[in-house]
């Protein structure tokens, strides 16, 4: 990929365009009605997608839905929600919220919950990954597009101010031409297929953030040292859907000269410390973790051997390049808040969130392309022609 022009937008901007709905940011203005969908014991409330709305002046939490009575009561207390429901469809019908957090981590419910939100005219803050299959993702997007509704997905890393500084640095040519992207999963007990789906979605999203859409994928999935067959397919934990493999190696082609690689393998010593993405350019290397405030470093060294060249690593923080990180205690609540504010901005300006439904689908497509390539024993073009789950065929 040649150096491309990046558009850097503030995660805090809440500007309203002429003709869009009235901003609710001012004192005394009407507030957005927000509802929360959770599922105690089956995905719960994701990574804080319920409490993110607490303390935001622009919104009021009007209700929570959870089929578990104790879980629902607890959620209502911590959210100070005046109403609670066991059935989320009933909640949407009665409360008519404008924004809904579809919070459960389990994927088996995402499609139905988002479609119900779309039918009621609600914008959505959705836990990642988007859903189980591209069929489901297509259906969700079509329903939201029909009513001009926005969906923000919980890919927190792309919202961090440090990433905006890295984006500008790449645009300014500090890394030169982007030649390679190298991503790894967390590689804990979930190493392999579960790691690819649950945590790989962040890495895929970062690859796209740097290099744009992947054009093709060539991959192999292995289990206990052999190539995965139908006999190795199993139901994934936490509603993931079909799953296979304890070792995955994938190669992606992007525009121009950029090639991306993703790998995950179970039970590698110190593997969680390698979780993230490395960007190799013709002038140097950038390495980053994931999360609300990712740790990002870069080195200007075209040899890619800073140990030999003695080139110094420099920190890219929320405060800029070669500066310490000013946020002493970053957490998921901070990242979720950035997403929530950006979703409000997108609603008010009739634009897409920085991490939209299209970004969620594209990350899922890169994930499922791994299984499709393995199934066909050949490279596959993206977007995938097959919208079903490759492991179900």
C-alpha positions as CSV (number, residue, x, y, z in Angstrom):
1,X,0.0,0.0,0.0
2,X,1.2,3.5,-0.9
3,X,1.0,6.1,1.8
4,X,-2.7,7.0,1.9
5,X,-4.5,10.1,3.1
6,X,-6.1,9.4,6.5
7,X,-9.0,11.4,7.9
8,X,-8.5,12.1,11.6
9,X,-11.6,12.9,13.5
10,X,-12.0,13.7,17.2
11,X,-13.7,11.1,19.2
12,X,-15.2,13.8,21.3
13,X,-16.8,15.9,18.5
14,X,-20.6,16.3,18.9
15,X,-21.2,18.9,16.2
16,X,-24.7,19.0,14.6
17,X,-25.1,19.7,10.9
18,X,-27.9,22.1,9.7
19,X,-31.1,20.2,9.2
20,X,-30.1,17.2,11.4
21,X,-32.0,16.4,14.6
22,X,-31.5,19.0,17.4
23,X,-28.4,18.5,19.5
24,X,-29.2,17.3,23.1
25,X,-25.9,18.3,24.5
26,X,-27.0,21.6,26.0
27,X,-28.3,22.1,29.5
28,X,-32.0,21.6,29.8
29,X,-32.3,20.1,26.3
30,X,-34.3,16.9,25.6
31,X,-32.3,13.8,26.2
32,X,-32.0,10.6,24.2
33,X,-34.0,7.7,25.6
34,X,-31.6,4.8,26.1
35,X,-32.5,1.1,26.8
36,X,-30.2,-1.8,27.7
37,X,-30.6,-5.4,26.6
38,X,-28.7,-7.9,28.7
39,X,-28.8,-11.6,29.2
40,X,-27.5,-12.8,32.6
41,X,-25.7,-16.1,32.3
42,X,-25.7,-16.0,28.5
43,X,-23.5,-13.1,27.5
44,X,-24.5,-10.9,30.4
45,X,-23.9,-7.2,29.7
46,X,-20.8,-7.4,27.6
47,X,-17.8,-5.4,28.6
48,X,-19.6,-2.5,30.3
49,X,-22.1,-1.7,27.5
50,X,-24.8,-1.2,30.1
51,X,-23.1,1.3,32.5
52,X,-21.5,3.3,29.8
53,X,-24.5,5.5,29.7
54,X,-24.4,6.4,33.4
55,X,-23.3,10.0,33.8
56,X,-23.7,11.1,30.2
57,X,-25.6,14.3,30.1
58,X,-27.0,13.7,26.7
59,X,-29.0,10.6,27.6
60,X,-31.4,9.1,30.1
61,X,-31.6,5.3,30.7
62,X,-35.3,4.5,30.6
63,X,-35.3,0.7,30.9
64,X,-33.4,-2.6,30.9
65,X,-34.4,-6.0,29.7
66,X,-33.0,-9.3,31.0
67,X,-34.8,-12.8,31.1
68,X,-33.0,-13.6,34.4
69,X,-35.1,-12.0,37.3
70,X,-32.1,-11.5,39.6
71,X,-29.9,-10.2,36.9
72,X,-32.5,-7.9,35.6
73,X,-33.1,-6.4,39.1
74,X,-29.4,-5.9,39.7
75,X,-29.0,-4.2,36.3
76,X,-32.0,-1.9,37.0
77,X,-30.3,-0.9,40.3
78,X,-26.9,-0.1,38.8
79,X,-28.4,1.7,35.9
80,X,-31.0,3.5,37.9
81,X,-33.5,2.4,35.3
82,X,-37.1,3.2,36.1
83,X,-38.4,0.2,34.2
84,X,-37.3,-3.4,33.7
85,X,-38.6,-6.2,31.5
86,X,-38.0,-9.9,31.1
87,X,-38.7,-9.6,27.3
88,X,-36.6,-7.1,25.3
89,X,-39.2,-7.0,22.5
90,X,-41.8,-5.9,25.1
91,X,-39.4,-3.3,26.4
92,X,-38.8,-1.9,22.9
93,X,-42.5,-1.7,22.2
94,X,-43.5,0.0,25.5
95,X,-40.5,2.3,26.0
96,X,-39.7,3.3,22.4
97,X,-36.0,4.1,23.1
98,X,-33.9,6.0,20.6
99,X,-30.7,4.2,21.4
100,X,-30.2,0.6,22.6
101,X,-27.2,-1.2,24.0
102,X,-27.3,-4.7,22.7
103,X,-24.8,-5.9,25.3
104,X,-24.6,-9.7,25.5
105,X,-21.3,-11.2,24.5
106,X,-22.9,-14.3,23.2
107,X,-23.4,-14.1,19.4
108,X,-26.5,-16.4,19.1
109,X,-28.7,-13.4,20.0
110,X,-27.2,-10.5,18.2
111,X,-29.1,-10.9,15.0
112,X,-32.5,-11.1,16.6
113,X,-31.9,-8.3,19.0
114,X,-30.6,-5.9,16.4
115,X,-33.4,-6.7,14.0
116,X,-35.9,-6.0,16.8
117,X,-34.2,-2.7,17.4
118,X,-34.3,-1.8,13.7
119,X,-38.0,-2.6,13.6
120,X,-38.6,-0.2,16.5
121,X,-36.5,2.5,15.0
122,X,-33.6,2.3,17.5
123,X,-29.9,3.1,16.9
124,X,-27.6,0.4,18.4
125,X,-24.4,0.1,20.4
126,X,-23.4,-3.5,19.8
127,X,-21.0,-5.8,21.6
128,X,-18.4,-7.4,19.3
129,X,-18.1,-9.6,17.3
130,X,-21.0,-8.5,15.1
131,X,-22.8,-11.9,14.8
132,X,-22.2,-15.5,13.7
133,X,-22.4,-15.4,9.9
134,X,-22.3,-13.0,7.0
135,X,-25.9,-13.9,6.2
136,X,-26.9,-12.5,9.6
137,X,-24.7,-9.4,9.2
138,X,-26.2,-8.6,5.8
139,X,-29.7,-9.0,7.2
140,X,-28.9,-6.7,10.1
141,X,-27.4,-4.0,7.9
142,X,-30.3,-4.1,5.4
143,X,-32.8,-3.6,8.3
144,X,-30.8,-0.7,9.7
145,X,-30.2,0.9,6.3
146,X,-33.9,0.8,5.5
147,X,-34.6,3.1,8.4
148,X,-31.4,5.1,8.3
149,X,-30.3,3.9,11.7
150,X,-26.7,3.8,13.0
151,X,-24.9,1.0,14.6
152,X,-21.6,1.4,16.6
153,X,-19.7,-1.8,17.3
154,X,-17.4,-2.1,20.4
155,X,-14.1,-2.1,18.6
156,X,-12.6,0.3,21.2
157,X,-9.1,0.6,19.9
158,X,-10.0,2.6,16.8
159,X,-11.5,5.3,19.0
160,X,-8.4,5.9,21.1
161,X,-6.7,9.3,20.7
162,X,-3.3,7.6,20.6
163,X,-4.5,5.7,17.4
164,X,-5.4,9.1,15.9
165,X,-1.8,10.3,16.4
166,X,-0.5,7.0,14.9
167,X,-2.9,7.5,11.9
168,X,-1.5,11.0,11.3
169,X,2.1,9.7,11.6
170,X,1.4,7.0,9.0
171,X,-0.2,9.6,6.7
172,X,2.8,11.9,7.1
173,X,5.1,9.1,5.9
174,X,7.0,8.3,9.0
175,X,6.7,4.6,8.2
176,X,7.1,5.0,4.5
177,X,5.1,2.5,2.3
178,X,3.2,-0.1,4.4
179,X,4.6,-3.5,3.4
180,X,3.4,-6.0,6.1
181,X,0.9,-6.3,8.9
182,X,1.4,-9.0,11.5
183,X,-1.3,-9.7,13.9
184,X,-1.7,-12.4,16.6
185,X,-4.5,-13.4,18.9
186,X,-4.3,-13.7,22.6
187,X,-3.4,-17.4,22.3
188,X,-4.6,-18.4,25.8
189,X,-6.9,-21.5,26.3
190,X,-9.0,-20.1,23.5
191,X,-6.1,-20.2,21.0
192,X,-7.3,-21.2,17.6
193,X,-10.8,-20.8,16.4
194,X,-12.3,-19.2,19.5
195,X,-9.4,-16.8,19.7
196,X,-9.9,-15.9,16.0
197,X,-13.6,-15.1,16.5
198,X,-13.7,-13.4,19.9
199,X,-10.4,-11.5,20.0
200,X,-9.2,-11.6,16.3
201,X,-12.1,-9.3,15.5
202,X,-10.0,-6.4,17.1
203,X,-6.9,-7.3,15.1
204,X,-8.8,-7.6,11.8
205,X,-10.4,-4.2,12.5
206,X,-7.0,-2.7,13.1
207,X,-5.6,-4.2,9.9
208,X,-8.4,-2.5,8.0
209,X,-7.9,0.7,9.9
210,X,-4.3,0.8,8.5
211,X,-4.6,-0.8,5.1
212,X,-8.2,-0.6,4.0
213,X,-10.3,-3.6,2.9
214,X,-8.6,-7.0,2.4
215,X,-8.9,-8.2,-1.2
216,X,-8.1,-11.9,-0.7
217,X,-7.3,-14.5,2.0
218,X,-5.4,-17.8,2.0
219,X,-5.5,-19.8,5.3
220,X,-5.0,-23.1,7.0
221,X,-6.8,-24.3,10.1
222,X,-5.2,-27.2,12.1
223,X,-6.2,-29.2,15.2
224,X,-3.8,-31.5,17.1
225,X,-1.3,-31.1,14.3
226,X,-3.5,-32.1,11.4
227,X,-5.6,-30.1,8.9
228,X,-9.2,-29.6,10.2
229,X,-11.9,-31.8,8.6
230,X,-15.6,-32.0,9.2
231,X,-15.0,-34.3,12.1
232,X,-13.2,-31.5,14.0
233,X,-16.0,-29.0,13.8
234,X,-17.8,-28.3,17.1
235,X,-20.2,-25.9,18.6
236,X,-18.3,-22.9,19.9
237,X,-18.6,-21.6,23.5
238,X,-20.7,-18.6,24.2
239,X,-23.0,-18.9,21.2
240,X,-20.1,-18.4,18.7
241,X,-21.5,-20.9,16.3
242,X,-19.5,-23.6,14.4
243,X,-15.8,-23.6,15.5
244,X,-12.7,-25.6,14.7
245,X,-9.0,-25.6,15.2
246,X,-6.4,-24.9,17.8
247,X,-3.9,-23.4,15.3
248,X,-4.7,-20.9,12.6
249,X,-2.5,-19.2,10.0
250,X,-3.9,-16.7,7.6
251,X,-2.5,-14.4,4.9
252,X,-4.4,-11.4,3.5
253,X,-3.7,-9.2,0.4
254,X,-4.6,-5.5,0.6
255,X,-4.3,-2.8,-2.1
256,X,-0.9,-2.2,-3.5
257,X,2.1,-3.9,-1.9
258,X,0.6,-4.6,1.6
259,X,0.3,-8.1,2.9
260,X,-1.2,-9.0,6.2
261,X,-0.7,-12.1,8.4
262,X,-2.7,-13.4,11.4
263,X,-1.9,-16.4,13.5
264,X,-3.2,-18.0,16.7
265,X,-2.0,-21.1,18.5
266,X,-3.1,-22.5,21.8
267,X,-0.8,-22.6,24.9
268,X,2.2,-20.7,23.7
269,X,4.3,-19.3,26.6
270,X,3.8,-15.6,27.0
271,X,1.4,-15.5,24.1
272,X,-1.0,-12.9,25.6
273,X,1.8,-10.4,25.6
274,X,2.0,-10.7,21.8
275,X,-1.7,-10.0,21.3
276,X,-2.0,-7.0,18.9
277,X,-0.7,-5.8,15.6
278,X,2.7,-4.9,14.1
279,X,2.9,-2.6,11.1
280,X,6.1,-2.9,9.0
281,X,6.8,0.0,6.6
282,X,9.7,0.8,4.3
283,X,11.0,3.3,6.8
284,X,10.2,1.6,10.2
285,X,8.0,-0.4,12.4
286,X,4.9,0.4,14.5
287,X,3.6,-2.0,17.2
288,X,0.3,-1.7,19.1
289,X,-1.8,-3.5,21.6
290,X,-5.6,-3.3,21.7
291,X,-8.1,-1.7,24.2
292,X,-9.4,1.6,25.2
293,X,-5.9,3.1,25.4
294,X,-3.6,0.9,23.3
295,X,0.1,1.0,23.9
296,X,1.7,2.1,20.6
297,X,5.4,2.4,19.8
298,X,7.3,3.0,16.6
299,X,10.9,3.0,15.5
300,X,12.4,4.6,12.4
301,X,14.5,1.7,11.0
302,X,14.2,0.5,7.4
303,X,16.2,-2.6,8.3
304,X,13.5,-3.7,10.9
305,X,16.3,-4.6,13.2
306,X,16.4,-1.9,15.9
307,X,18.6,-4.1,18.1
308,X,21.3,-3.9,15.5
309,X,20.8,-0.4,14.3
310,X,20.3,1.0,17.8
311,X,17.4,3.1,16.6
312,X,15.3,4.3,19.5
313,X,11.7,3.2,20.1
314,X,9.3,6.2,20.6
315,X,5.9,6.1,22.4
316,X,2.7,7.3,20.7
317,X,0.4,8.2,23.5
318,X,-3.0,9.9,23.8
319,X,-0.9,13.1,24.1
320,X,1.0,12.7,20.9
321,X,4.2,11.3,19.5
322,X,7.2,10.6,21.7
323,X,5.3,11.6,24.8
324,X,4.3,9.6,28.0
325,X,0.7,8.4,28.3
326,X,-1.2,11.0,30.3
327,X,-4.1,8.7,31.2
328,X,-3.0,7.1,34.4
329,X,-5.8,4.6,34.8
330,X,-7.4,3.9,31.4
331,X,-10.1,1.3,31.3
332,X,-13.0,-0.1,29.2
333,X,-15.4,2.5,30.6
334,X,-13.3,5.2,29.0
335,X,-13.3,3.4,25.6
336,X,-17.0,2.7,25.7
337,X,-17.7,6.4,26.6
338,X,-15.8,7.4,23.4
339,X,-18.0,5.1,21.4
340,X,-21.2,6.2,23.0
341,X,-20.4,9.9,22.3
342,X,-19.4,9.1,18.8
343,X,-22.6,7.3,18.2
344,X,-24.5,10.3,19.3
345,X,-22.4,12.5,17.0
346,X,-23.2,10.1,14.1
347,X,-26.9,10.3,14.8
348,X,-26.9,14.1,15.0
349,X,-24.8,14.5,11.8
350,X,-26.4,11.6,9.9
351,X,-23.0,10.1,9.3
352,X,-21.5,6.7,10.2
353,X,-19.8,6.0,13.6
354,X,-16.0,5.6,13.5
355,X,-16.6,1.9,14.1
356,X,-19.8,1.2,12.1
357,X,-21.9,-1.8,11.2
358,X,-19.9,-1.9,7.9
359,X,-16.6,-2.2,9.9
360,X,-18.1,-4.9,12.1
361,X,-19.2,-6.9,9.0
362,X,-15.8,-6.4,7.3
363,X,-13.9,-7.7,10.3
364,X,-16.2,-10.8,10.5
365,X,-15.7,-11.3,6.8
366,X,-11.9,-11.5,7.3
367,X,-12.5,-14.1,10.1
368,X,-14.8,-16.3,8.1
369,X,-12.6,-16.0,5.0
370,X,-10.1,-18.1,7.0
371,X,-12.5,-21.0,7.2
372,X,-13.7,-20.6,3.6
373,X,-10.1,-20.7,2.3
374,X,-9.4,-23.8,4.4
375,X,-12.6,-25.4,3.1
376,X,-11.8,-24.7,-0.5
377,X,-8.0,-25.3,-0.1
378,X,-7.4,-22.1,-2.1
379,X,-7.2,-18.4,-1.8
380,X,-10.7,-16.7,-1.7
381,X,-11.7,-13.2,-2.8
382,X,-13.3,-10.7,-0.5
383,X,-16.2,-9.9,-0.2
384,X,-17.0,-13.6,0.0
385,X,-19.5,-15.0,-2.4
386,X,-20.5,-17.6,0.3
387,X,-22.5,-15.8,3.0
388,X,-23.1,-18.9,5.0
389,X,-20.8,-20.2,7.7
390,X,-18.1,-22.2,5.9
391,X,-17.9,-24.8,8.8
392,X,-21.6,-25.5,8.4
393,X,-21.2,-26.6,4.7
